[in-house]
C-alpha cells in the first residue's frame, strides 16, 4: 500500500475553528523534533528566498503538532499527515519577513500535550502559550 506524507501549519488561533483541525485538536497530538526550520521570505533583492532559522544554544526542540491518517475506501491509498502548530513569530523571525513560527513545547509539557484527554482545553492552550524562550539565528539557504 503506497504511503504519502504531507506537512501543513496549523495556527493556534484556528485549532477549534478550522474544519481541518477541529477533529484532531484534543485528540491526536504529536511532537516533531527540530534542529532548524526553513521558510520562504522576501530576500535582500525582494525575490522570495529560502531562509533557515535555528535556535541559539539548543540542539533539539519539540514542536507541537496535530496528526491524521486517511485510508481510501478501497484501501489502496494510505495517507499520513501532520500539521505543526504555529503562532506569531518572535521579533527576529518577524524582522526577516515571516509571519509565523512553530510552537516549541517546554520539555515539562510534552507528556501532557501527547495525552490531551487528561487535560482541558484551557490547560492545553496555556501549555502552547508558555513557549520555550528561544532566540533564533538564521542563514540564507
VMD Tcl script that builds the backbone (N, CA, C; Angstrom):
set m [mol new atoms 423]
animate dup $m
set s [atomselect $m all]
$s set {name element resname resid chain x y z} {
  {N N UNK 1 A 0.858 -1.178 0.000}
  {CA C UNK 1 A 0.000 0.000 0.000}
  {C C UNK 1 A 0.896 1.230 0.000}
  {N N UNK 2 A 0.767 2.091 -0.996}
  {CA C UNK 2 A 1.595 3.299 -1.013}
  {C C UNK 2 A 1.246 4.223 0.142}
  {N N UNK 3 A 2.257 4.806 0.730}
  {CA C UNK 3 A 2.065 5.740 1.830}
  {C C UNK 3 A 2.629 7.089 1.413}
  {N N UNK 4 A 1.890 8.165 1.708}
  {CA C UNK 4 A 2.329 9.517 1.395}
  {C C UNK 4 A 2.371 10.318 2.682}
  {N N UNK 5 A 3.248 11.293 2.735}
  {CA C UNK 5 A 3.331 12.172 3.882}
  {C C UNK 5 A 3.195 13.605 3.408}
  {N N UNK 6 A 2.532 14.415 4.188}
  {CA C UNK 6 A 2.359 15.810 3.848}
  {C C UNK 6 A 2.418 16.622 5.135}
  {N N UNK 7 A 2.895 17.852 5.046}
  {CA C UNK 7 A 3.055 18.689 6.223}
  {C C UNK 7 A 2.342 20.022 5.995}
  {N N UNK 8 A 1.639 20.509 6.997}
  {CA C UNK 8 A 0.971 21.794 6.967}
  {C C UNK 8 A 1.225 22.511 8.277}
  {N N UNK 9 A 0.859 23.767 8.320}
  {CA C UNK 9 A 0.919 24.533 9.554}
  {C C UNK 9 A -0.485 24.784 10.055}
  {N N UNK 10 A -0.693 24.630 11.350}
  {CA C UNK 10 A -1.992 24.895 11.985}
  {C C UNK 10 A -1.803 26.042 12.964}
  {N N UNK 11 A -2.315 27.213 12.616}
  {CA C UNK 11 A -2.176 28.347 13.526}
  {C C UNK 11 A -2.977 28.097 14.796}
  {N N UNK 12 A -2.412 28.491 15.921}
  {CA C UNK 12 A -3.033 28.263 17.223}
  {C C UNK 12 A -4.443 28.852 17.287}
  {N N UNK 13 A -4.666 29.972 16.618}
  {CA C UNK 13 A -5.983 30.599 16.675}
  {C C UNK 13 A -7.024 29.925 15.777}
  {N N UNK 14 A -6.638 28.860 15.060}
  {CA C UNK 14 A -7.597 28.157 14.198}
  {C C UNK 14 A -7.836 26.706 14.620}
  {N N UNK 15 A -7.278 26.288 15.744}
  {CA C UNK 15 A -7.384 24.885 16.150}
  {C C UNK 15 A -8.825 24.433 16.368}
  {N N UNK 16 A -9.678 25.345 16.811}
  {CA C UNK 16 A -11.080 24.986 17.051}
  {C C UNK 16 A -12.024 25.509 15.980}
  {N N UNK 17 A -11.534 26.365 15.091}
  {CA C UNK 17 A -12.426 26.955 14.087}
  {C C UNK 17 A -12.243 26.371 12.694}
  {N N UNK 18 A -11.068 25.923 12.351}
  {CA C UNK 18 A -10.825 25.358 11.020}
  {C C UNK 18 A -11.301 23.903 10.982}
  {N N UNK 19 A -12.086 23.574 9.976}
  {CA C UNK 19 A -12.630 22.211 9.865}
  {C C UNK 19 A -11.537 21.157 9.769}
  {N N UNK 20 A -10.389 21.543 9.268}
  {CA C UNK 20 A -9.272 20.607 9.158}
  {C C UNK 20 A -8.740 20.205 10.526}
  {N N UNK 21 A -8.686 21.159 11.459}
  {CA C UNK 21 A -8.048 20.902 12.761}
  {C C UNK 21 A -9.032 20.503 13.851}
  {N N UNK 22 A -10.309 20.883 13.739}
  {CA C UNK 22 A -11.306 20.592 14.783}
  {C C UNK 22 A -11.320 19.122 15.215}
  {N N UNK 23 A -11.363 18.170 14.278}
  {CA C UNK 23 A -11.444 16.775 14.721}
  {C C UNK 23 A -10.145 16.235 15.342}
  {N N UNK 24 A -9.049 16.952 15.151}
  {CA C UNK 24 A -7.748 16.477 15.640}
  {C C UNK 24 A -7.363 17.094 16.984}
  {N N UNK 25 A -7.753 18.362 17.168}
  {CA C UNK 25 A -7.386 19.063 18.393}
  {C C UNK 25 A -8.030 18.388 19.595}
  {N N UNK 26 A -7.256 18.159 20.629}
  {CA C UNK 26 A -7.648 17.490 21.870}
  {C C UNK 26 A -7.798 15.974 21.676}
  {N N UNK 27 A -7.370 15.449 20.530}
  {CA C UNK 27 A -7.461 14.011 20.281}
  {C C UNK 27 A -6.152 13.417 19.758}
  {N N UNK 28 A -5.618 14.020 18.702}
  {CA C UNK 28 A -4.464 13.439 18.018}
  {C C UNK 28 A -3.303 14.427 18.014}
  {N N UNK 29 A -2.628 14.496 19.154}
  {CA C UNK 29 A -1.490 15.395 19.325}
  {C C UNK 29 A -0.192 14.620 19.139}
  {N N UNK 30 A 0.796 15.292 18.598}
  {CA C UNK 30 A 2.116 14.705 18.451}
  {C C UNK 30 A 3.180 15.760 18.681}
  {N N UNK 31 A 4.417 15.349 18.587}
  {CA C UNK 31 A 5.545 16.285 18.642}
  {C C UNK 31 A 6.497 15.956 17.500}
  {N N UNK 32 A 7.142 16.994 16.995}
  {CA C UNK 32 A 8.108 16.847 15.915}
  {C C UNK 32 A 9.436 17.398 16.413}
  {N N UNK 33 A 10.485 16.568 16.430}
  {CA C UNK 33 A 11.786 17.097 16.847}
  {C C UNK 33 A 12.380 17.963 15.734}
  {N N UNK 34 A 12.981 19.081 16.130}
  {CA C UNK 34 A 13.561 20.037 15.194}
  {C C UNK 34 A 14.964 20.412 15.619}
  {N N UNK 35 A 15.813 20.653 14.664}
  {CA C UNK 35 A 17.075 21.334 14.935}
  {C C UNK 35 A 17.081 22.682 14.220}
  {N N UNK 36 A 16.286 22.783 13.138}
  {CA C UNK 36 A 16.121 24.034 12.403}
  {C C UNK 36 A 14.879 23.922 11.552}
  {N N UNK 37 A 14.391 25.062 11.067}
  {CA C UNK 37 A 13.269 25.023 10.140}
  {C C UNK 37 A 13.490 26.060 9.045}
  {N N UNK 38 A 12.830 25.834 7.923}
  {CA C UNK 38 A 13.008 26.644 6.725}
  {C C UNK 38 A 11.724 27.382 6.382}
  {N N UNK 39 A 11.863 28.583 5.857}
  {CA C UNK 39 A 10.709 29.368 5.419}
  {C C UNK 39 A 11.095 30.177 4.184}
  {N N UNK 40 A 10.093 30.493 3.379}
  {CA C UNK 40 A 10.284 31.397 2.243}
  {C C UNK 40 A 9.973 32.811 2.716}
  {N N UNK 41 A 10.904 33.720 2.508}
  {CA C UNK 41 A 10.730 35.124 2.885}
  {C C UNK 41 A 11.258 36.001 1.748}
  {N N UNK 42 A 10.892 37.277 1.738}
  {CA C UNK 42 A 11.480 38.173 0.739}
  {C C UNK 42 A 12.986 38.296 0.981}
  {N N UNK 43 A 13.773 38.020 -0.035}
  {CA C UNK 43 A 15.226 38.110 0.092}
  {C C UNK 43 A 15.700 39.548 -0.009}
  {N N UNK 44 A 16.988 39.774 0.156}
  {CA C UNK 44 A 17.540 41.133 0.068}
  {C C UNK 44 A 17.216 41.824 -1.260}
  {N N UNK 45 A 17.024 41.026 -2.322}
  {CA C UNK 45 A 16.701 41.589 -3.638}
  {C C UNK 45 A 15.198 41.688 -3.883}
  {N N UNK 46 A 14.380 41.337 -2.860}
  {CA C UNK 46 A 12.925 41.403 -2.995}
  {C C UNK 46 A 12.290 40.125 -3.520}
  {N N UNK 47 A 13.083 39.217 -4.054}
  {CA C UNK 47 A 12.555 37.937 -4.549}
  {C C UNK 47 A 12.480 36.941 -3.392}
  {N N UNK 48 A 11.497 36.045 -3.459}
  {CA C UNK 48 A 11.350 35.029 -2.407}
  {C C UNK 48 A 12.613 34.183 -2.320}
  {N N UNK 49 A 13.063 33.992 -1.095}
  {CA C UNK 49 A 14.289 33.237 -0.866}
  {C C UNK 49 A 14.105 32.361 0.371}
  {N N UNK 50 A 14.712 31.206 0.347}
  {CA C UNK 50 A 14.617 30.273 1.464}
  {C C UNK 50 A 15.597 30.675 2.562}
  {N N UNK 51 A 15.081 30.697 3.796}
  {CA C UNK 51 A 15.916 31.052 4.945}
  {C C UNK 51 A 15.806 29.928 5.973}
  {N N UNK 52 A 16.879 29.681 6.688}
  {CA C UNK 52 A 16.918 28.668 7.737}
  {C C UNK 52 A 16.970 29.365 9.083}
  {N N UNK 53 A 16.046 28.999 9.972}
  {CA C UNK 53 A 16.067 29.508 11.343}
  {C C UNK 53 A 16.483 28.377 12.264}
  {N N UNK 54 A 17.326 28.691 13.238}
  {CA C UNK 54 A 17.735 27.674 14.198}
  {C C UNK 54 A 17.907 28.322 15.573}
  {N N UNK 55 A 17.563 27.568 16.616}
  {CA C UNK 55 A 17.611 28.133 17.963}
  {C C UNK 55 A 19.048 28.314 18.449}
  {N N UNK 56 A 19.270 29.416 19.106}
  {CA C UNK 56 A 20.579 29.695 19.680}
  {C C UNK 56 A 20.739 28.881 20.958}
  {N N UNK 57 A 21.833 28.129 21.055}
  {CA C UNK 57 A 22.148 27.396 22.273}
  {C C UNK 57 A 21.297 26.164 22.527}
  {N N UNK 58 A 20.656 25.643 21.509}
  {CA C UNK 58 A 19.812 24.458 21.660}
  {C C UNK 58 A 20.048 23.522 20.507}
  {N N UNK 59 A 20.235 22.244 20.802}
  {CA C UNK 59 A 20.422 21.273 19.721}
  {C C UNK 59 A 19.101 20.795 19.154}
  {N N UNK 60 A 18.119 20.553 20.018}
  {CA C UNK 60 A 16.855 19.998 19.553}
  {C C UNK 60 A 15.707 20.684 20.275}
  {N N UNK 61 A 14.618 20.827 19.543}
  {CA C UNK 61 A 13.404 21.400 20.121}
  {C C UNK 61 A 12.238 20.509 19.713}
  {N N UNK 62 A 11.140 20.624 20.448}
  {CA C UNK 62 A 9.961 19.792 20.202}
  {C C UNK 62 A 8.796 20.677 19.792}
  {N N UNK 63 A 8.377 20.551 18.546}
  {CA C UNK 63 A 7.257 21.342 18.047}
  {C C UNK 63 A 5.954 20.582 18.265}
  {N N UNK 64 A 4.957 21.284 18.778}
  {CA C UNK 64 A 3.623 20.695 18.936}
  {C C UNK 64 A 3.027 20.473 17.547}
  {N N UNK 65 A 2.334 19.350 17.366}
  {CA C UNK 65 A 1.666 19.109 16.087}
  {C C UNK 65 A 0.376 18.334 16.307}
  {N N UNK 66 A -0.445 18.330 15.270}
  {CA C UNK 66 A -1.642 17.501 15.195}
  {C C UNK 66 A -1.388 16.512 14.064}
  {N N UNK 67 A -1.849 15.286 14.217}
  {CA C UNK 67 A -1.602 14.287 13.177}
  {C C UNK 67 A -2.916 13.665 12.708}
  {N N UNK 68 A -2.858 13.087 11.529}
  {CA C UNK 68 A -4.044 12.436 10.973}
  {C C UNK 68 A -3.619 11.304 10.052}
  {N N UNK 69 A -4.567 10.451 9.776}
  {CA C UNK 69 A -4.352 9.313 8.887}
  {C C UNK 69 A -5.613 9.158 8.044}
  {N N UNK 70 A -5.447 8.911 6.764}
  {CA C UNK 70 A -6.580 8.733 5.874}
  {C C UNK 70 A -6.330 7.504 5.008}
  {N N UNK 71 A -7.355 6.690 4.886}
  {CA C UNK 71 A -7.280 5.498 4.038}
  {C C UNK 71 A -8.451 5.556 3.063}
  {N N UNK 72 A -8.152 5.370 1.782}
  {CA C UNK 72 A -9.215 5.394 0.780}
  {C C UNK 72 A -10.188 4.243 1.026}
  {N N UNK 73 A -11.398 4.372 0.497}
  {CA C UNK 73 A -12.432 3.352 0.716}
  {C C UNK 73 A -11.981 1.965 0.271}
  {N N UNK 74 A -11.223 1.897 -0.810}
  {CA C UNK 74 A -10.762 0.586 -1.284}
  {C C UNK 74 A -9.444 0.169 -0.631}
  {N N UNK 75 A -8.882 1.025 0.207}
  {CA C UNK 75 A -7.659 0.675 0.935}
  {C C UNK 75 A -6.381 0.836 0.132}
  {N N UNK 76 A -6.474 1.296 -1.118}
  {CA C UNK 76 A -5.286 1.419 -1.962}
  {C C UNK 76 A -4.393 2.605 -1.582}
  {N N UNK 77 A -5.001 3.637 -1.014}
  {CA C UNK 77 A -4.223 4.826 -0.660}
  {C C UNK 77 A -4.261 5.012 0.849}
  {N N UNK 78 A -3.098 5.132 1.412}
  {CA C UNK 78 A -2.944 5.330 2.853}
  {C C UNK 78 A -2.133 6.609 3.025}
  {N N UNK 79 A -2.740 7.621 3.620}
  {CA C UNK 79 A -2.140 8.948 3.686}
  {C C UNK 79 A -1.935 9.359 5.140}
  {N N UNK 80 A -0.688 9.644 5.512}
  {CA C UNK 80 A -0.347 10.159 6.839}
  {C C UNK 80 A -0.026 11.637 6.703}
  {N N UNK 81 A -0.442 12.426 7.674}
  {CA C UNK 81 A -0.080 13.842 7.650}
  {C C UNK 81 A 0.034 14.382 9.065}
  {N N UNK 82 A 0.735 15.490 9.181}
  {CA C UNK 82 A 0.778 16.197 10.451}
  {C C UNK 82 A 0.874 17.676 10.170}
  {N N UNK 83 A 0.399 18.451 11.108}
  {CA C UNK 83 A 0.431 19.906 10.997}
  {C C UNK 83 A 1.127 20.454 12.229}
  {N N UNK 84 A 2.146 21.237 12.015}
  {CA C UNK 84 A 2.860 21.864 13.116}
  {C C UNK 84 A 2.036 23.051 13.604}
  {N N UNK 85 A 1.842 23.131 14.902}
  {CA C UNK 85 A 1.081 24.234 15.486}
  {C C UNK 85 A 1.983 25.464 15.517}
  {N N UNK 86 A 1.479 26.564 14.953}
  {CA C UNK 86 A 2.270 27.796 14.854}
  {C C UNK 86 A 1.558 28.954 15.539}
  {N N UNK 87 A 2.331 29.988 15.785}
  {CA C UNK 87 A 1.810 31.209 16.392}
  {C C UNK 87 A 2.586 32.385 15.801}
  {N N UNK 88 A 2.295 33.569 16.303}
  {CA C UNK 88 A 3.028 34.745 15.849}
  {C C UNK 88 A 4.523 34.537 16.098}
  {N N UNK 89 A 5.348 35.065 15.214}
  {CA C UNK 89 A 6.791 34.830 15.347}
  {C C UNK 89 A 7.443 35.747 16.384}
  {N N UNK 90 A 8.582 35.315 16.911}
  {CA C UNK 90 A 9.357 36.234 17.736}
  {C C UNK 90 A 9.943 37.341 16.842}
  {N N UNK 91 A 10.452 38.365 17.469}
  {CA C UNK 91 A 10.927 39.557 16.766}
  {C C UNK 91 A 11.921 39.239 15.649}
  {N N UNK 92 A 12.901 38.381 15.923}
  {CA C UNK 92 A 13.952 38.139 14.931}
  {C C UNK 92 A 13.429 37.418 13.686}
  {N N UNK 93 A 12.386 36.620 13.819}
  {CA C UNK 93 A 11.793 35.962 12.649}
  {C C UNK 93 A 10.900 36.940 11.899}
  {N N UNK 94 A 10.145 37.726 12.629}
  {CA C UNK 94 A 9.302 38.745 12.014}
  {C C UNK 94 A 10.141 39.744 11.211}
  {N N UNK 95 A 11.277 40.170 11.770}
  {CA C UNK 95 A 12.149 41.118 11.079}
  {C C UNK 95 A 12.678 40.558 9.761}
  {N N UNK 96 A 12.769 39.240 9.656}
  {CA C UNK 96 A 13.242 38.610 8.426}
  {C C UNK 96 A 12.104 38.379 7.435}
  {N N UNK 97 A 10.875 38.780 7.805}
  {CA C UNK 97 A 9.780 38.751 6.849}
  {C C UNK 97 A 8.831 37.577 6.941}
  {N N UNK 98 A 8.873 36.823 8.058}
  {CA C UNK 98 A 7.950 35.697 8.159}
  {C C UNK 98 A 6.903 35.951 9.238}
  {N N UNK 99 A 5.675 35.450 9.005}
  {CA C UNK 99 A 4.536 35.795 9.866}
  {C C UNK 99 A 4.126 34.721 10.868}
  {N N UNK 100 A 4.893 33.654 10.984}
  {CA C UNK 100 A 4.549 32.616 11.958}
  {C C UNK 100 A 5.813 31.867 12.369}
  {N N UNK 101 A 5.645 31.065 13.437}
  {CA C UNK 101 A 6.768 30.275 13.944}
  {C C UNK 101 A 6.201 29.040 14.626}
  {N N UNK 102 A 6.861 27.883 14.481}
  {CA C UNK 102 A 6.396 26.711 15.223}
  {C C UNK 102 A 6.376 26.996 16.719}
  {N N UNK 103 A 5.411 26.400 17.395}
  {CA C UNK 103 A 5.365 26.495 18.853}
  {C C UNK 103 A 6.192 25.345 19.402}
  {N N UNK 104 A 7.271 25.693 20.088}
  {CA C UNK 104 A 8.122 24.688 20.686}
  {C C UNK 104 A 7.731 24.506 22.139}
  {N N UNK 105 A 7.373 23.285 22.462}
  {CA C UNK 105 A 6.908 22.962 23.808}
  {C C UNK 105 A 8.054 22.926 24.801}
  {N N UNK 106 A 7.770 23.359 26.006}
  {CA C UNK 106 A 8.708 23.145 27.105}
  {C C UNK 106 A 8.783 21.641 27.343}
  {N N UNK 107 A 9.947 21.155 27.671}
  {CA C UNK 107 A 10.133 19.717 27.898}
  {C C UNK 107 A 9.131 19.170 28.920}
  {N N UNK 108 A 8.828 19.967 29.947}
  {CA C UNK 108 A 7.914 19.530 31.007}
  {C C UNK 108 A 6.486 19.300 30.510}
  {N N UNK 109 A 6.122 19.856 29.361}
  {CA C UNK 109 A 4.747 19.767 28.854}
  {C C UNK 109 A 4.546 18.682 27.793}
  {N N UNK 110 A 5.592 18.055 27.347}
  {CA C UNK 110 A 5.480 17.095 26.239}
  {C C UNK 110 A 4.506 15.968 26.570}
  {N N UNK 111 A 4.651 15.340 27.699}
  {CA C UNK 111 A 3.771 14.228 28.061}
  {C C UNK 111 A 2.310 14.665 28.136}
  {N N UNK 112 A 2.066 15.825 28.746}
  {CA C UNK 112 A 0.703 16.337 28.867}
  {C C UNK 112 A 0.117 16.667 27.493}
  {N N UNK 113 A 0.922 17.262 26.602}
  {CA C UNK 113 A 0.465 17.570 25.246}
  {C C UNK 113 A 0.104 16.278 24.496}
  {N N UNK 114 A 0.903 15.245 24.669}
  {CA C UNK 114 A 0.669 13.981 23.967}
  {C C UNK 114 A -0.532 13.209 24.514}
  {N N UNK 115 A -1.019 13.583 25.682}
  {CA C UNK 115 A -2.170 12.930 26.307}
  {C C UNK 115 A -3.238 13.969 26.625}
  {N N UNK 116 A -3.831 14.593 25.602}
  {CA C UNK 116 A -4.739 15.712 25.840}
  {C C UNK 116 A -6.013 15.330 26.589}
  {N N UNK 117 A -6.384 14.060 26.571}
  {CA C UNK 117 A -7.596 13.628 27.277}
  {C C UNK 117 A -7.458 13.795 28.788}
  {N N UNK 118 A -6.241 13.978 29.280}
  {CA C UNK 118 A -6.019 14.174 30.713}
  {C C UNK 118 A -6.078 15.646 31.117}
  {N N UNK 119 A -6.301 16.535 30.134}
  {CA C UNK 119 A -6.331 17.979 30.382}
  {C C UNK 119 A -7.597 18.569 29.781}
  {N N UNK 120 A -7.880 19.813 30.156}
  {CA C UNK 120 A -8.976 20.512 29.482}
  {C C UNK 120 A -8.366 21.477 28.471}
  {N N UNK 121 A -9.211 22.069 27.625}
  {CA C UNK 121 A -8.713 22.946 26.556}
  {C C UNK 121 A -7.920 24.125 27.104}
  {N N UNK 122 A -8.379 24.701 28.200}
  {CA C UNK 122 A -7.664 25.843 28.770}
  {C C UNK 122 A -6.244 25.463 29.169}
  {N N UNK 123 A -6.091 24.290 29.759}
  {CA C UNK 123 A -4.750 23.824 30.157}
  {C C UNK 123 A -3.868 23.596 28.923}
  {N N UNK 124 A -4.458 23.044 27.875}
  {CA C UNK 124 A -3.699 22.804 26.646}
  {C C UNK 124 A -3.254 24.134 26.031}
  {N N UNK 125 A -4.169 25.089 25.950}
  {CA C UNK 125 A -3.794 26.395 25.406}
  {C C UNK 125 A -2.722 27.070 26.252}
  {N N UNK 126 A -2.799 26.923 27.559}
  {CA C UNK 126 A -1.771 27.505 28.428}
  {C C UNK 126 A -0.401 26.906 28.120}
  {N N UNK 127 A -0.363 25.597 27.877}
  {CA C UNK 127 A 0.907 24.956 27.517}
  {C C UNK 127 A 1.468 25.550 26.238}
  {N N UNK 128 A 0.588 25.776 25.270}
  {CA C UNK 128 A 1.029 26.316 23.981}
  {C C UNK 128 A 1.468 27.774 24.096}
  {N N UNK 129 A 0.908 28.489 25.036}
  {CA C UNK 129 A 1.263 29.904 25.208}
  {C C UNK 129 A 2.567 30.075 25.982}
  {N N UNK 130 A 2.898 29.106 26.840}
  {CA C UNK 130 A 4.138 29.176 27.616}
  {C C UNK 130 A 5.219 28.479 26.803}
  {N N UNK 131 A 5.702 29.178 25.794}
  {CA C UNK 131 A 6.670 28.608 24.865}
  {C C UNK 131 A 8.075 28.621 25.457}
  {N N UNK 132 A 8.896 27.739 24.928}
  {CA C UNK 132 A 10.304 27.764 25.297}
  {C C UNK 132 A 10.874 29.127 24.914}
  {N N UNK 133 A 11.597 29.769 25.828}
  {CA C UNK 133 A 12.224 31.039 25.459}
  {C C UNK 133 A 13.404 30.759 24.526}
  {N N UNK 134 A 13.274 31.217 23.294}
  {CA C UNK 134 A 14.287 30.913 22.293}
  {C C UNK 134 A 14.625 32.164 21.501}
  {N N UNK 135 A 15.898 32.342 21.247}
  {CA C UNK 135 A 16.339 33.361 20.301}
  {C C UNK 135 A 16.788 32.587 19.072}
  {N N UNK 136 A 16.329 33.046 17.909}
  {CA C UNK 136 A 16.639 32.341 16.663}
  {C C UNK 136 A 17.723 33.066 15.880}
  {N N UNK 137 A 18.648 32.288 15.377}
  {CA C UNK 137 A 19.613 32.778 14.403}
  {C C UNK 137 A 19.112 32.340 13.041}
  {N N UNK 138 A 19.694 32.857 11.991}
  {CA C UNK 138 A 19.254 32.472 10.660}
  {C C UNK 138 A 20.441 32.465 9.705}
  {N N UNK 139 A 20.245 31.792 8.595}
  {CA C UNK 139 A 21.174 31.861 7.474}
  {C C UNK 139 A 20.361 31.630 6.208}
  {N N UNK 140 A 20.789 32.271 5.140}
  {CA C UNK 140 A 20.110 32.072 3.868}
  {C C UNK 140 A 20.446 30.684 3.341}
  {N N UNK 141 A 19.446 29.973 2.912}
  {CA C UNK 141 A 19.644 28.594 2.431}
  {C C UNK 141 A 20.168 28.616 1.000}
}
mol reanalyze $m
mol bondsrecalc $m
mol representation Tube
mol addrep $m
